[in-house]
Amino acid sequence: MDTRVMDHAYGYGLVSRFFHWSMALLLVWQATSAALHYFFDDTPVTDFFFGYHFSNGVLILILAVLRGIWGLLNLSRRPSHAGGLQRAAALGHVAMYVLLIAVPVVAVIRAYGSTRPFSALGVQIFDGMETKIEWMSNLGNQWHGFLGWILFALIAGHIAMAFVHTHGLKQPLIARMTKGDERL
């Protein structure tokens, strides 16, 4: 396993891999809680998973911002995205980053416009409004879930393409994010 901290031409450093895999675990939890909430609402299992949905969303937002900053700092070191297919992959990554920020921001806006207090990670973020702010609530109600499912679809495509490249095209791209170096 490559133990370099910074990214490099053949893979990703320890910090990028930490961000990637910690966010992957949180996103699996979010997808599970969202699916349970949609299909099996008002069950103990759903209540357990969905009980962490807000805190995990805030944590994903924080990690996405930090990961984006880290990615920009490492942009010149990262594996190349030259060529049409690789540029399409880069655009897919940008779309995922945008949604990783937009989905929780829309949820926070909705929460801010509600009459309920909002807390995440055991910290109260803000008190509820005296009266509901309709445009904020409507924004969240209309876009949070929709954008979240688009994000999960992009992530599924990302995973599928990683396997296609690694196993079908024999390009060891998964090693960049697991071992830190595709040559290992």
N, C-alpha and C positions, 0 to 999 in steps of 0.2 A: 504494500500500500504506500502510495506517495504521501509524504507528510508535510509537503510545502504548504505554507499558509496562503500565499498569493496564487492566483490563477496563472496558467502558462499555456503555451501553444498546443500542448497535448492533453490538457485536462483542466480540472478545477481544483483549487486549493481547499484546505480544511474548512475555512470560513464559508466559502460558497457551498460546499457540501453540507455543512451544518445547517445553513439557511434552507437549502433545498429539501433535505430529508425531514427537518423539524416541521417545515410548512407542509410537506406531503402528509405527515401524520395528522396534523391539525385539519387538513382539507379532507382526509378520509373521514375523520370524526364529523366534520361539518356536513359532508355529503350523506353520511349515515343518519345524522340527526334530522336533516332536511327531508330525506326520504321517509323516515319513520313518522315525522310530523305530518307529511302529506298523506301517507297511506294508512298509518295506524295511530292517529292522534288519540290522546287521552288513554294511554296505556302506561304502566309503570316503566317499561323499557324506553318508550319515547320520552317520558318525563325525565328520566335519567340522562339520556343523551342530549335532549334539547335544553336541559337545565344549564349546560355549558356552552350553548350555541353563541350567546352574546359575548361572553368572555373570550371564547376562542376566536370570534370574529375580530374583536379588538386586538388580540394578540397577533392574528394574521395581518391586520393592517400595520401594526408596528413592525413586524418582521418584513413585510413587503417593502415598506419605506426603507428600512435599514438594508435589505437585500438589494434594492434598486441603487442606493448610494454606493454600496460595495461593488456592485456590478459596473457602475460607471467608473469607479476608481480603477477597476481591473480591465476595462474595455480593451485597451491596447494589448493586454497580455493574453486574452482569452483565445480559444481555438477559432480559426478563421471561419467566416460565413460567406466565402466567395462562391459565386455560381448561383444560378437561378433557384435550384431546389434549396440550397442553404439559405438564400435570402428569404425564401418563403418560410423556412423554419424560424429565421430571426423575426420575421413579422408575426408569426404565431406566438413566439415568446413575448414580444412587445404587447400583443393583445392580452395575453395571460397576465402580465404585470399590470396593465391598465385595469383589468377587471379585479385583480387581487386588491387593488386600492379602491376602485369604484364601488364594488359590492358592499364592503363594510362601511364606507363613507355614506352611502345612501341609507344604510340601516341606522347609522348614528344620527343622520339628519331626521329620519322618521322618529327616532326615539326622542330627540331634542324637542320636536314639535308636539309630543304627546303630553298627557297630564301625569304620566307616571315618572318617578325618578329613574335614572339610569345608572347602573353600577356594573362594573366589569372587573374581573380579577380581584374581587374583594374590595374595590375602591369605588366610592360613589363619584361618578363623573359629573353629573348635574342633577338638579331637582327637576321635577316635572313642571310643566307650564300650568298656570291657573286655568287657561282655556286652550283647547287643542288648536294648533296651527295647521289648518287644512292642507295647504300646499305641501308642507313638509311630510305630513302623514300620507298624502296621496302619492308623493314622489316615491317614498319607500314602499308603499303598498303596490304600486304599479311596476317598479323597476328592480327592487332588491331580489326577489325570487327569480324573476326572468333572467336578469344578468347572472345570478348565481348558477342557474342551470346551464347557461351558455358557457360560463367558466368551467363547469364540470365536464361539458362536452369537449371543450378545448383540451382540458387535461387528459381526457380519455384518448383523444387523438394524439396528444404528445406521447403518452405511454405506448400507444400502438405503433407510432412511427419509430420510437426508440427501439422497439423489438424488431420491426421490419429492417431497420438499418443494421442492427447488430446481428440478427440471425438470418434474415433473408438476403441482405446485400453484403454481409460479412464485413461490415465496418464496425469496429468495436466501440461504438459511441457510448454505450451504457457504462463502460469502464471509466470514462471521463468523470462520471458523477458517483461511481461506487469506489473505484480504486484510486481515482485522482489522476490517472494517466492511461490513455488508450493503448499504450505500448506494453503495459504490464500484463 
